Amino acid sequence: MIPNPAGDLPGIEEKPSVFTMSDSPCVAICSTLYDEICRGCGRTAMEVANWVFFSEEEKRAIWARIRAEGYPRRP
């Protein structure tokens, strides 16, 4: 079965991924030049800093948003 961090959110397609919902989307390409969005994982600086404190529901919502935006990006 393919993990789907988007859960049952409409409009978010299930994509193959090596990540699971509880994993951090970090791909060790940390850059937030000129804005608050990391170029590697797509999270805001606040989301990166507070990841370990988020509930599973909050993490799923972040995963859904970043996957819809084409993140995480690997080199």
PDB file of N, H, CA, C and O in Angstrom:
ATOM      1  N   MET A   1       0.845  -1.188   0.000  1.00  0.00           N
ATOM      2  CA  MET A   1       0.000   0.000   0.000  1.00  0.00           C
ATOM      3  C   MET A   1       0.884   1.243   0.000  1.00  0.00           C
ATOM      4  O   MET A   1       1.897   1.282   0.698  1.00  0.00           O
ATOM      5  N   ILE A   2       0.513   2.245  -0.768  1.00  0.00           N
ATOM      6  H   ILE A   2      -0.310   2.213  -1.336  1.00  0.00           H
ATOM      7  CA  ILE A   2       1.267   3.483  -0.862  1.00  0.00           C
ATOM      8  C   ILE A   2       0.799   4.428   0.238  1.00  0.00           C
ATOM      9  O   ILE A   2      -0.399   4.684   0.358  1.00  0.00           O
ATOM     10  N   PRO A   3       1.753   4.970   1.068  1.00  0.00           N
ATOM     11  CA  PRO A   3       1.340   5.925   2.097  1.00  0.00           C
ATOM     12  C   PRO A   3       0.735   7.158   1.450  1.00  0.00           C
ATOM     13  O   PRO A   3       1.226   7.633   0.426  1.00  0.00           O
ATOM     14  N   ASN A   4      -0.325   7.672   2.043  1.00  0.00           N
ATOM     15  H   ASN A   4      -0.724   7.286   2.875  1.00  0.00           H
ATOM     16  CA  ASN A   4      -0.976   8.859   1.508  1.00  0.00           C
ATOM     17  C   ASN A   4      -1.109   9.893   2.617  1.00  0.00           C
ATOM     18  O   ASN A   4      -2.108   9.900   3.337  1.00  0.00           O
ATOM     19  N   PRO A   5      -0.095  10.785   2.767  1.00  0.00           N
ATOM     20  CA  PRO A   5      -0.172  11.794   3.807  1.00  0.00           C
ATOM     21  C   PRO A   5      -1.385  12.695   3.678  1.00  0.00           C
ATOM     22  O   PRO A   5      -1.786  13.331   4.652  1.00  0.00           O
ATOM     23  N   ALA A   6      -1.972  12.762   2.504  1.00  0.00           N
ATOM     24  H   ALA A   6      -1.646  12.246   1.712  1.00  0.00           H
ATOM     25  CA  ALA A   6      -3.145  13.607   2.317  1.00  0.00           C
ATOM     26  C   ALA A   6      -4.380  13.001   2.956  1.00  0.00           C
ATOM     27  O   ALA A   6      -5.400  13.674   3.100  1.00  0.00           O
ATOM     28  N   GLY A   7      -4.297  11.740   3.339  1.00  0.00           N
ATOM     29  H   GLY A   7      -3.468  11.193   3.223  1.00  0.00           H
ATOM     30  CA  GLY A   7      -5.460  11.095   3.940  1.00  0.00           C
ATOM     31  C   GLY A   7      -6.605  11.040   2.964  1.00  0.00           C
ATOM     32  O   GLY A   7      -6.422  10.650   1.811  1.00  0.00           O
ATOM     33  N   ASP A   8      -7.774  11.422   3.401  1.00  0.00           N
ATOM     34  H   ASP A   8      -7.924  11.740   4.337  1.00  0.00           H
ATOM     35  CA  ASP A   8      -8.955  11.397   2.551  1.00  0.00           C
ATOM     36  C   ASP A   8      -9.307  12.777   2.025  1.00  0.00           C
ATOM     37  O   ASP A   8     -10.475  13.046   1.743  1.00  0.00           O
ATOM     38  N   LEU A   9      -8.326  13.657   1.887  1.00  0.00           N
ATOM     39  H   LEU A   9      -7.377  13.439   2.116  1.00  0.00           H
ATOM     40  CA  LEU A   9      -8.617  14.998   1.418  1.00  0.00           C
ATOM     41  C   LEU A   9      -8.947  14.981  -0.062  1.00  0.00           C
ATOM     42  O   LEU A   9      -8.180  14.435  -0.856  1.00  0.00           O
ATOM     43  N   PRO A  10     -10.067  15.565  -0.450  1.00  0.00           N
ATOM     44  CA  PRO A  10     -10.438  15.590  -1.863  1.00  0.00           C
ATOM     45  C   PRO A  10      -9.462  16.441  -2.657  1.00  0.00           C
ATOM     46  O   PRO A  10      -8.948  17.443  -2.159  1.00  0.00           O
ATOM     47  N   GLY A  11      -9.211  16.036  -3.891  1.00  0.00           N
ATOM     48  H   GLY A  11      -9.628  15.222  -4.295  1.00  0.00           H
ATOM     49  CA  GLY A  11      -8.353  16.803  -4.768  1.00  0.00           C
ATOM     50  C   GLY A  11      -6.870  16.536  -4.602  1.00  0.00           C
ATOM     51  O   GLY A  11      -6.061  17.060  -5.368  1.00  0.00           O
ATOM     52  N   ILE A  12      -6.495  15.728  -3.611  1.00  0.00           N
ATOM     53  H   ILE A  12      -7.152  15.303  -2.988  1.00  0.00           H
ATOM     54  CA  ILE A  12      -5.087  15.398  -3.401  1.00  0.00           C
ATOM     55  C   ILE A  12      -4.888  13.963  -3.849  1.00  0.00           C
ATOM     56  O   ILE A  12      -5.445  13.029  -3.273  1.00  0.00           O
ATOM     57  N   GLU A  13      -4.072  13.807  -4.900  1.00  0.00           N
ATOM     58  H   GLU A  13      -3.619  14.566  -5.368  1.00  0.00           H
ATOM     59  CA  GLU A  13      -3.843  12.469  -5.435  1.00  0.00           C
ATOM     60  C   GLU A  13      -2.824  11.709  -4.596  1.00  0.00           C
ATOM     61  O   GLU A  13      -1.921  12.297  -4.001  1.00  0.00           O
ATOM     62  N   GLU A  14      -2.987  10.416  -4.564  1.00  0.00           N
ATOM     63  H   GLU A  14      -3.720   9.939  -5.048  1.00  0.00           H
ATOM     64  CA  GLU A  14      -2.038   9.554  -3.879  1.00  0.00           C
ATOM     65  C   GLU A  14      -0.830   9.377  -4.781  1.00  0.00           C
ATOM     66  O   GLU A  14      -0.972   8.994  -5.942  1.00  0.00           O
ATOM     67  N   LYS A  15       0.371   9.656  -4.251  1.00  0.00           N
ATOM     68  H   LYS A  15       0.486   9.968  -3.308  1.00  0.00           H
ATOM     69  CA  LYS A  15       1.594   9.531  -5.022  1.00  0.00           C
ATOM     70  C   LYS A  15       2.533   8.578  -4.302  1.00  0.00           C
ATOM     71  O   LYS A  15       2.550   8.551  -3.071  1.00  0.00           O
ATOM     72  N   PRO A  16       3.318   7.792  -5.040  1.00  0.00           N
ATOM     73  CA  PRO A  16       4.296   6.928  -4.382  1.00  0.00           C
ATOM     74  C   PRO A  16       5.272   7.778  -3.577  1.00  0.00           C
ATOM     75  O   PRO A  16       5.674   8.854  -4.022  1.00  0.00           O
ATOM     76  N   SER A  17       5.647   7.307  -2.411  1.00  0.00           N
ATOM     77  H   SER A  17       5.320   6.433  -2.050  1.00  0.00           H
ATOM     78  CA  SER A  17       6.536   8.056  -1.549  1.00  0.00           C
ATOM     79  C   SER A  17       7.292   7.117  -0.642  1.00  0.00           C
ATOM     80  O   SER A  17       6.786   6.061  -0.261  1.00  0.00           O
ATOM     81  N   VAL A  18       8.502   7.502  -0.296  1.00  0.00           N
ATOM     82  H   VAL A  18       8.913   8.360  -0.605  1.00  0.00           H
ATOM     83  CA  VAL A  18       9.265   6.732   0.667  1.00  0.00           C
ATOM     84  C   VAL A  18       8.982   7.221   2.074  1.00  0.00           C
ATOM     85  O   VAL A  18       9.451   6.630   3.047  1.00  0.00           O
ATOM     86  N   PHE A  19       8.214   8.301   2.188  1.00  0.00           N
ATOM     87  H   PHE A  19       7.832   8.781   1.398  1.00  0.00           H
ATOM     88  CA  PHE A  19       7.891   8.875   3.483  1.00  0.00           C
ATOM     89  C   PHE A  19       6.614   8.269   4.048  1.00  0.00           C
ATOM     90  O   PHE A  19       5.780   7.746   3.310  1.00  0.00           O
ATOM     91  N   THR A  20       6.474   8.345   5.365  1.00  0.00           N
ATOM     92  H   THR A  20       7.152   8.770   5.965  1.00  0.00           H
ATOM     93  CA  THR A  20       5.201   8.020   5.997  1.00  0.00           C
ATOM     94  C   THR A  20       4.670   9.301   6.617  1.00  0.00           C
ATOM     95  O   THR A  20       5.399  10.288   6.715  1.00  0.00           O
ATOM     96  N   MET A  21       3.431   9.301   7.030  1.00  0.00           N
ATOM     97  H   MET A  21       2.839   8.499   6.950  1.00  0.00           H
ATOM     98  CA  MET A  21       2.806  10.509   7.552  1.00  0.00           C
ATOM     99  C   MET A  21       3.539  11.079   8.755  1.00  0.00           C
ATOM    100  O   MET A  21       3.609  12.299   8.908  1.00  0.00           O
ATOM    101  N   SER A  22       4.084  10.231   9.606  1.00  0.00           N
ATOM    102  H   SER A  22       4.028   9.241   9.482  1.00  0.00           H
ATOM    103  CA  SER A  22       4.726  10.736  10.810  1.00  0.00           C
ATOM    104  C   SER A  22       6.163  11.167  10.568  1.00  0.00           C
ATOM    105  O   SER A  22       6.753  11.847  11.408  1.00  0.00           O
ATOM    106  N   ASP A  23       6.737  10.783   9.433  1.00  0.00           N
ATOM    107  H   ASP A  23       6.258  10.231   8.750  1.00  0.00           H
ATOM    108  CA  ASP A  23       8.091  11.211   9.112  1.00  0.00           C
ATOM    109  C   ASP A  23       8.129  12.694   8.806  1.00  0.00           C
ATOM    110  O   ASP A  23       7.163  13.280   8.319  1.00  0.00           O
ATOM    111  N   SER A  24       9.270  13.279   9.107  1.00  0.00           N
ATOM    112  H   SER A  24      10.056  12.804   9.503  1.00  0.00           H
ATOM    113  CA  SER A  24       9.500  14.664   8.717  1.00  0.00           C
ATOM    114  C   SER A  24       9.745  14.705   7.222  1.00  0.00           C
ATOM    115  O   SER A  24      10.401  13.812   6.685  1.00  0.00           O
ATOM    116  N   PRO A  25       9.237  15.713   6.538  1.00  0.00           N
ATOM    117  CA  PRO A  25       9.470  15.839   5.102  1.00  0.00           C
ATOM    118  C   PRO A  25      10.882  16.322   4.760  1.00  0.00           C
ATOM    119  O   PRO A  25      11.200  16.494   3.584  1.00  0.00           O
ATOM    120  N   CYS A  26      11.724  16.540   5.753  1.00  0.00           N
ATOM    121  H   CYS A  26      11.466  16.400   6.709  1.00  0.00           H
ATOM    122  CA  CYS A  26      13.059  17.083   5.537  1.00  0.00           C
ATOM    123  C   CYS A  26      13.854  16.205   4.579  1.00  0.00           C
ATOM    124  O   CYS A  26      13.885  14.983   4.725  1.00  0.00           O
ATOM    125  N   VAL A  27      14.503  16.841   3.590  1.00  0.00           N
ATOM    126  H   VAL A  27      14.478  17.833   3.472  1.00  0.00           H
ATOM    127  CA  VAL A  27      15.371  16.138   2.646  1.00  0.00           C
ATOM    128  C   VAL A  27      16.792  16.694   2.713  1.00  0.00           C
ATOM    129  O   VAL A  27      17.585  16.500   1.792  1.00  0.00           O
ATOM    130  N   ALA A  28      17.108  17.390   3.813  1.00  0.00           N
ATOM    131  H   ALA A  28      16.463  17.549   4.561  1.00  0.00           H
ATOM    132  CA  ALA A  28      18.443  17.940   4.083  1.00  0.00           C
ATOM    133  C   ALA A  28      18.883  18.958   3.037  1.00  0.00           C
ATOM    134  O   ALA A  28      20.076  19.096   2.768  1.00  0.00           O
ATOM    135  N   ILE A  29      17.937  19.663   2.452  1.00  0.00           N
ATOM    136  H   ILE A  29      16.967  19.551   2.670  1.00  0.00           H
ATOM    137  CA  ILE A  29      18.219  20.787   1.555  1.00  0.00           C
ATOM    138  C   ILE A  29      17.513  21.977   2.183  1.00  0.00           C
ATOM    139  O   ILE A  29      16.451  22.397   1.724  1.00  0.00           O
ATOM    140  N   CYS A  30      18.105  22.509   3.220  1.00  0.00           N
ATOM    141  H   CYS A  30      18.968  22.168   3.593  1.00  0.00           H
ATOM    142  CA  CYS A  30      17.458  23.554   4.001  1.00  0.00           C
ATOM    143  C   CYS A  30      17.814  24.927   3.464  1.00  0.00           C
ATOM    144  O   CYS A  30      18.975  25.335   3.508  1.00  0.00           O
ATOM    145  N   SER A  31      16.840  25.628   2.967  1.00  0.00           N
ATOM    146  H   SER A  31      15.897  25.297   2.931  1.00  0.00           H
ATOM    147  CA  SER A  31      17.048  26.968   2.451  1.00  0.00           C
ATOM    148  C   SER A  31      15.747  27.735   2.498  1.00  0.00           C
ATOM    149  O   SER A  31      14.738  27.308   1.937  1.00  0.00           O
ATOM    150  N   THR A  32      15.778  28.870   3.171  1.00  0.00           N
ATOM    151  H   THR A  32      16.597  29.217   3.627  1.00  0.00           H
ATOM    152  CA  THR A  32      14.605  29.733   3.202  1.00  0.00           C
ATOM    153  C   THR A  32      14.997  31.134   2.748  1.00  0.00           C
ATOM    154  O   THR A  32      14.554  32.127   3.326  1.00  0.00           O
ATOM    155  N   LEU A  33      15.820  31.210   1.725  1.00  0.00           N
ATOM    156  H   LEU A  33      16.180  30.404   1.256  1.00  0.00           H
ATOM    157  CA  LEU A  33      16.248  32.511   1.209  1.00  0.00           C
ATOM    158  C   LEU A  33      15.058  33.304   0.681  1.00  0.00           C
ATOM    159  O   LEU A  33      14.243  32.791  -0.085  1.00  0.00           O
ATOM    160  N   TYR A  34      14.974  34.546   1.096  1.00  0.00           N
ATOM    161  H   TYR A  34      15.636  34.963   1.719  1.00  0.00           H
ATOM    162  CA  TYR A  34      14.005  35.523   0.579  1.00  0.00           C
ATOM    163  C   TYR A  34      12.558  35.280   0.980  1.00  0.00           C
ATOM    164  O   TYR A  34      11.717  36.147   0.744  1.00  0.00           O
ATOM    165  N   ASP A  35      12.236  34.152   1.568  1.00  0.00           N
ATOM    166  H   ASP A  35      12.919  33.447   1.760  1.00  0.00           H
ATOM    167  CA  ASP A  35      10.869  33.936   2.037  1.00  0.00           C
ATOM    168  C   ASP A  35      10.888  32.931   3.182  1.00  0.00           C
ATOM    169  O   ASP A  35      11.957  32.536   3.647  1.00  0.00           O
ATOM    170  N   GLU A  36       9.739  32.526   3.626  1.00  0.00           N
ATOM    171  H   GLU A  36       8.870  32.846   3.248  1.00  0.00           H
ATOM    172  CA  GLU A  36       9.630  31.628   4.769  1.00  0.00           C
ATOM    173  C   GLU A  36       9.501  30.158   4.395  1.00  0.00           C
ATOM    174  O   GLU A  36       9.302  29.323   5.278  1.00  0.00           O
ATOM    175  N   ILE A  37       9.607  29.817   3.114  1.00  0.00           N
ATOM    176  H   ILE A  37       9.769  30.495   2.397  1.00  0.00           H
ATOM    177  CA  ILE A  37       9.386  28.444   2.673  1.00  0.00           C
ATOM    178  C   ILE A  37      10.711  27.759   2.383  1.00  0.00           C
ATOM    179  O   ILE A  37      11.531  28.286   1.631  1.00  0.00           O
ATOM    180  N   CYS A  38      10.926  26.595   2.970  1.00  0.00           N
ATOM    181  H   CYS A  38      10.260  26.168   3.581  1.00  0.00           H
ATOM    182  CA  CYS A  38      12.131  25.816   2.717  1.00  0.00           C
ATOM    183  C   CYS A  38      12.098  25.285   1.287  1.00  0.00           C
ATOM    184  O   CYS A  38      11.082  24.747   0.848  1.00  0.00           O
ATOM    185  N   ARG A  39      13.191  25.431   0.568  1.00  0.00           N
ATOM    186  H   ARG A  39      14.017  25.868   0.925  1.00  0.00           H
ATOM    187  CA  ARG A  39      13.282  24.981  -0.825  1.00  0.00           C
ATOM    188  C   ARG A  39      13.331  23.463  -0.942  1.00  0.00           C
ATOM    189  O   ARG A  39      13.050  22.923  -2.013  1.00  0.00           O
ATOM    190  N   GLY A  40      13.680  22.767   0.127  1.00  0.00           N
ATOM    191  H   GLY A  40      13.909  23.205   0.996  1.00  0.00           H
ATOM    192  CA  GLY A  40      13.754  21.308   0.084  1.00  0.00           C
ATOM    193  C   GLY A  40      12.445  20.628   0.440  1.00  0.00           C
ATOM    194  O   GLY A  40      11.962  19.770  -0.300  1.00  0.00           O
ATOM    195  N   CYS A  41      11.868  21.011   1.576  1.00  0.00           N
ATOM    196  H   CYS A  41      12.260  21.708   2.177  1.00  0.00           H
ATOM    197  CA  CYS A  41      10.677  20.294   2.053  1.00  0.00           C
ATOM    198  C   CYS A  41       9.374  21.051   1.861  1.00  0.00           C
ATOM    199  O   CYS A  41       8.303  20.447   1.916  1.00  0.00           O
ATOM    200  N   GLY A  42       9.437  22.357   1.637  1.00  0.00           N
ATOM    201  H   GLY A  42      10.307  22.848   1.593  1.00  0.00           H
ATOM    202  CA  GLY A  42       8.220  23.131   1.411  1.00  0.00           C
ATOM    203  C   GLY A  42       7.526  23.623   2.658  1.00  0.00           C
ATOM    204  O   GLY A  42       6.473  24.255   2.573  1.00  0.00           O
ATOM    205  N   ARG A  43       8.103  23.342   3.825  1.00  0.00           N
ATOM    206  H   ARG A  43       8.959  22.829   3.894  1.00  0.00           H
ATOM    207  CA  ARG A  43       7.484  23.817   5.064  1.00  0.00           C
ATOM    208  C   ARG A  43       7.950  25.226   5.395  1.00  0.00           C
ATOM    209  O   ARG A  43       9.000  25.676   4.937  1.00  0.00           O
ATOM    210  N   THR A  44       7.146  25.911   6.201  1.00  0.00           N
ATOM    211  H   THR A  44       6.293  25.545   6.573  1.00  0.00           H
ATOM    212  CA  THR A  44       7.559  27.218   6.693  1.00  0.00           C
ATOM    213  C   THR A  44       8.595  27.014   7.789  1.00  0.00           C
ATOM    214  O   THR A  44       8.727  25.918   8.334  1.00  0.00           O
ATOM    215  N   ALA A  45       9.326  28.074   8.106  1.00  0.00           N
ATOM    216  H   ALA A  45       9.218  28.964   7.663  1.00  0.00           H
ATOM    217  CA  ALA A  45      10.316  27.998   9.185  1.00  0.00           C
ATOM    218  C   ALA A  45       9.643  27.589  10.492  1.00  0.00           C
ATOM    219  O   ALA A  45      10.219  26.830  11.270  1.00  0.00           O
ATOM    220  N   MET A  46       8.437  28.080  10.741  1.00  0.00           N
ATOM    221  H   MET A  46       7.968  28.697  10.108  1.00  0.00           H
ATOM    222  CA  MET A  46       7.698  27.730  11.953  1.00  0.00           C
ATOM    223  C   MET A  46       7.337  26.241  11.964  1.00  0.00           C
ATOM    224  O   MET A  46       7.431  25.585  13.002  1.00  0.00           O
ATOM    225  N   GLU A  47       6.927  25.713  10.815  1.00  0.00           N
ATOM    226  H   GLU A  47       6.851  26.245   9.972  1.00  0.00           H
ATOM    227  CA  GLU A  47       6.569  24.294  10.733  1.00  0.00           C
ATOM    228  C   GLU A  47       7.791  23.403  10.962  1.00  0.00           C
ATOM    229  O   GLU A  47       7.690  22.366  11.617  1.00  0.00           O
ATOM    230  N   VAL A  48       8.941  23.808  10.424  1.00  0.00           N
ATOM    231  H   VAL A  48       9.023  24.651   9.893  1.00  0.00           H
ATOM    232  CA  VAL A  48      10.168  23.048  10.632  1.00  0.00           C
ATOM    233  C   VAL A  48      10.529  23.038  12.120  1.00  0.00           C
ATOM    234  O   VAL A  48      10.819  21.987  12.693  1.00  0.00           O
ATOM    235  N   ALA A  49      10.507  24.216  12.731  1.00  0.00           N
ATOM    236  H   ALA A  49      10.272  25.070  12.266  1.00  0.00           H
ATOM    237  CA  ALA A  49      10.904  24.348  14.133  1.00  0.00           C
ATOM    238  C   ALA A  49       9.972  23.609  15.087  1.00  0.00           C
ATOM    239  O   ALA A  49      10.408  23.132  16.135  1.00  0.00           O
ATOM    240  N   ASN A  50       8.701  23.511  14.734  1.00  0.00           N
ATOM    241  H   ASN A  50       8.347  23.899  13.883  1.00  0.00           H
ATOM    242  CA  ASN A  50       7.724  22.913  15.650  1.00  0.00           C
ATOM    243  C   ASN A  50       7.238  21.532  15.244  1.00  0.00           C
ATOM    244  O   ASN A  50       6.295  21.023  15.849  1.00  0.00           O
ATOM    245  N   TRP A  51       7.846  20.908  14.245  1.00  0.00           N
ATOM    246  H   TRP A  51       8.612  21.322  13.754  1.00  0.00           H
ATOM    247  CA  TRP A  51       7.378  19.629  13.720  1.00  0.00           C
ATOM    248  C   TRP A  51       7.153  18.584  14.811  1.00  0.00           C
ATOM    249  O   TRP A  51       6.127  17.905  14.813  1.00  0.00           O
ATOM    250  N   VAL A  52       8.091  18.453  15.725  1.00  0.00           N
ATOM    251  H   VAL A  52       8.925  19.005  15.723  1.00  0.00           H
ATOM    252  CA  VAL A  52       7.985  17.406  16.757  1.00  0.00           C
ATOM    253  C   VAL A  52       6.839  17.653  17.724  1.00  0.00           C
ATOM    254  O   VAL A  52       6.430  16.740  18.442  1.00  0.00           O
ATOM    255  N   PHE A  53       6.321  18.859  17.755  1.00  0.00           N
ATOM    256  H   PHE A  53       6.653  19.601  17.172  1.00  0.00           H
ATOM    257  CA  PHE A  53       5.227  19.190  18.672  1.00  0.00           C
ATOM    258  C   PHE A  53       3.848  19.092  18.028  1.00  0.00           C
ATOM    259  O   PHE A  53       2.837  19.136  18.729  1.00  0.00           O
ATOM    260  N   PHE A  54       3.790  18.961  16.696  1.00  0.00           N
ATOM    261  H   PHE A  54       4.611  18.926  16.126  1.00  0.00           H
ATOM    262  CA  PHE A  54       2.509  18.892  16.005  1.00  0.00           C
ATOM    263  C   PHE A  54       1.829  17.552  16.228  1.00  0.00           C
ATOM    264  O   PHE A  54       2.487  16.524  16.384  1.00  0.00           O
ATOM    265  N   SER A  55       0.508  17.578  16.239  1.00  0.00           N
ATOM    266  H   SER A  55      -0.027  18.413  16.112  1.00  0.00           H
ATOM    267  CA  SER A  55      -0.268  16.342  16.314  1.00  0.00           C
ATOM    268  C   SER A  55      -0.206  15.634  14.962  1.00  0.00           C
ATOM    269  O   SER A  55       0.202  16.230  13.965  1.00  0.00           O
ATOM    270  N   GLU A  56      -0.604  14.386  14.929  1.00  0.00           N
ATOM    271  H   GLU A  56      -0.936  13.903  15.739  1.00  0.00           H
ATOM    272  CA  GLU A  56      -0.635  13.647  13.663  1.00  0.00           C
ATOM    273  C   GLU A  56      -1.563  14.327  12.654  1.00  0.00           C
ATOM    274  O   GLU A  56      -1.274  14.338  11.458  1.00  0.00           O
ATOM    275  N   GLU A  57      -2.661  14.886  13.124  1.00  0.00           N
ATOM    276  H   GLU A  57      -2.896  14.878  14.096  1.00  0.00           H
ATOM    277  CA  GLU A  57      -3.596  15.593  12.242  1.00  0.00           C
ATOM    278  C   GLU A  57      -2.931  16.824  11.628  1.00  0.00           C
ATOM    279  O   GLU A  57      -3.082  17.081  10.434  1.00  0.00           O
ATOM    280  N   GLU A  58      -2.199  17.581  12.436  1.00  0.00           N
ATOM    281  H   GLU A  58      -2.075  17.372  13.406  1.00  0.00           H
ATOM    282  CA  GLU A  58      -1.503  18.756  11.922  1.00  0.00           C
ATOM    283  C   GLU A  58      -0.430  18.349  10.904  1.00  0.00           C
ATOM    284  O   GLU A  58      -0.267  19.000   9.872  1.00  0.00           O
ATOM    285  N   LYS A  59       0.291  17.277  11.201  1.00  0.00           N
ATOM    286  H   LYS A  59       0.159  16.748  12.039  1.00  0.00           H
ATOM    287  CA  LYS A  59       1.313  16.790  10.272  1.00  0.00           C
ATOM    288  C   LYS A  59       0.688  16.350   8.954  1.00  0.00           C
ATOM    289  O   LYS A  59       1.227  16.638   7.885  1.00  0.00           O
ATOM    290  N   ARG A  60      -0.448  15.653   9.022  1.00  0.00           N
ATOM    291  H   ARG A  60      -0.886  15.419   9.890  1.00  0.00           H
ATOM    292  CA  ARG A  60      -1.135  15.229   7.794  1.00  0.00           C
ATOM    293  C   ARG A  60      -1.545  16.432   6.951  1.00  0.00           C
ATOM    294  O   ARG A  60      -1.423  16.400   5.727  1.00  0.00           O
ATOM    295  N   ALA A  61      -2.028  17.491   7.593  1.00  0.00           N
ATOM    296  H   ALA A  61      -2.127  17.517   8.588  1.00  0.00           H
ATOM    297  CA  ALA A  61      -2.438  18.692   6.862  1.00  0.00           C
ATOM    298  C   ALA A  61      -1.234  19.351   6.180  1.00  0.00           C
ATOM    299  O   ALA A  61      -1.337  19.805   5.040  1.00  0.00           O
ATOM    300  N   ILE A  62      -0.113  19.402   6.868  1.00  0.00           N
ATOM    301  H   ILE A  62      -0.030  19.033   7.794  1.00  0.00           H
ATOM    302  CA  ILE A  62       1.096  19.981   6.283  1.00  0.00           C
ATOM    303  C   ILE A  62       1.568  19.118   5.128  1.00  0.00           C
ATOM    304  O   ILE A  62       1.910  19.634   4.064  1.00  0.00           O
ATOM    305  N   TRP A  63       1.590  17.784   5.334  1.00  0.00           N
ATOM    306  H   TRP A  63       1.312  17.365   6.198  1.00  0.00           H
ATOM    307  CA  TRP A  63       1.977  16.874   4.258  1.00  0.00           C
ATOM    308  C   TRP A  63       1.087  17.074   3.033  1.00  0.00           C
ATOM    309  O   TRP A  63       1.585  17.118   1.908  1.00  0.00           O
ATOM    310  N   ALA A  64      -0.212  17.195   3.238  1.00  0.00           N
ATOM    311  H   ALA A  64      -0.617  17.160   4.152  1.00  0.00           H
ATOM    312  CA  ALA A  64      -1.140  17.369   2.115  1.00  0.00           C
ATOM    313  C   ALA A  64      -0.809  18.641   1.343  1.00  0.00           C
ATOM    314  O   ALA A  64      -0.786  18.637   0.113  1.00  0.00           O
ATOM    315  N   ARG A  65      -0.554  19.724   2.066  1.00  0.00           N
ATOM    316  H   ARG A  65      -0.573  19.727   3.066  1.00  0.00           H
ATOM    317  CA  ARG A  65      -0.245  20.989   1.405  1.00  0.00           C
ATOM    318  C   ARG A  65       1.075  20.915   0.635  1.00  0.00           C
ATOM    319  O   ARG A  65       1.139  21.324  -0.524  1.00  0.00           O
ATOM    320  N   ILE A  66       2.117  20.400   1.269  1.00  0.00           N
ATOM    321  H   ILE A  66       2.065  20.067   2.211  1.00  0.00           H
ATOM    322  CA  ILE A  66       3.412  20.396   0.589  1.00  0.00           C
ATOM    323  C   ILE A  66       3.430  19.422  -0.582  1.00  0.00           C
ATOM    324  O   ILE A  66       4.078  19.692  -1.593  1.00  0.00           O
ATOM    325  N   ARG A  67       2.736  18.299  -0.466  1.00  0.00           N
ATOM    326  H   ARG A  67       2.210  18.079   0.355  1.00  0.00           H
ATOM    327  CA  ARG A  67       2.673  17.353  -1.593  1.00  0.00           C
ATOM    328  C   ARG A  67       1.922  17.987  -2.767  1.00  0.00           C
ATOM    329  O   ARG A  67       2.310  17.808  -3.922  1.00  0.00           O
ATOM    330  N   ALA A  68       0.863  18.718  -2.479  1.00  0.00           N
ATOM    331  H   ALA A  68       0.548  18.863  -1.541  1.00  0.00           H
ATOM    332  CA  ALA A  68       0.109  19.385  -3.537  1.00  0.00           C
ATOM    333  C   ALA A  68       0.964  20.450  -4.238  1.00  0.00           C
ATOM    334  O   ALA A  68       0.737  20.767  -5.406  1.00  0.00           O
ATOM    335  N   GLU A  69       1.930  20.987  -3.528  1.00  0.00           N
ATOM    336  H   GLU A  69       2.115  20.729  -2.580  1.00  0.00           H
ATOM    337  CA  GLU A  69       2.818  22.006  -4.088  1.00  0.00           C
ATOM    338  C   GLU A  69       4.086  21.419  -4.711  1.00  0.00           C
ATOM    339  O   GLU A  69       4.954  22.163  -5.168  1.00  0.00           O
ATOM    340  N   GLY A  70       4.194  20.095  -4.731  1.00  0.00           N
ATOM    341  H   GLY A  70       3.488  19.491  -4.360  1.00  0.00           H
ATOM    342  CA  GLY A  70       5.331  19.456  -5.370  1.00  0.00           C
ATOM    343  C   GLY A  70       6.530  19.195  -4.475  1.00  0.00           C
ATOM    344  O   GLY A  70       7.626  18.932  -4.969  1.00  0.00           O
ATOM    345  N   TYR A  71       6.340  19.264  -3.195  1.00  0.00           N
ATOM    346  H   TYR A  71       5.450  19.478  -2.793  1.00  0.00           H
ATOM    347  CA  TYR A  71       7.404  18.972  -2.229  1.00  0.00           C
ATOM    348  C   TYR A  71       7.141  17.607  -1.606  1.00  0.00           C
ATOM    349  O   TYR A  71       6.040  17.075  -1.749  1.00  0.00           O
ATOM    350  N   PRO A  72       8.113  17.032  -0.926  1.00  0.00           N
ATOM    351  CA  PRO A  72       9.507  17.448  -0.803  1.00  0.00           C
ATOM    352  C   PRO A  72      10.256  17.193  -2.107  1.00  0.00           C
ATOM    353  O   PRO A  72       9.914  16.299  -2.881  1.00  0.00           O
ATOM    354  N   ARG A  73      11.287  18.005  -2.325  1.00  0.00           N
ATOM    355  H   ARG A  73      11.565  18.731  -1.697  1.00  0.00           H
ATOM    356  CA  ARG A  73      12.089  17.927  -3.536  1.00  0.00           C
ATOM    357  C   ARG A  73      13.447  17.344  -3.215  1.00  0.00           C
ATOM    358  O   ARG A  73      14.158  17.833  -2.338  1.00  0.00           O
ATOM    359  N   ARG A  74      13.792  16.310  -3.923  1.00  0.00           N
ATOM    360  H   ARG A  74      13.214  15.913  -4.636  1.00  0.00           H
ATOM    361  CA  ARG A  74      15.107  15.691  -3.729  1.00  0.00           C
ATOM    362  C   ARG A  74      16.034  16.173  -4.834  1.00  0.00           C
ATOM    363  O   ARG A  74      15.592  16.487  -5.939  1.00  0.00           O
ATOM    364  N   PRO A  75      17.344  16.227  -4.518  1.00  0.00           N
ATOM    365  CA  PRO A  75      18.310  16.678  -5.531  1.00  0.00           C
ATOM    366  C   PRO A  75      18.429  15.710  -6.686  1.00  0.00           C
ATOM    367  O   PRO A  75      19.200  15.949  -7.615  1.00  0.00           O
TER     368      PRO A  75
END
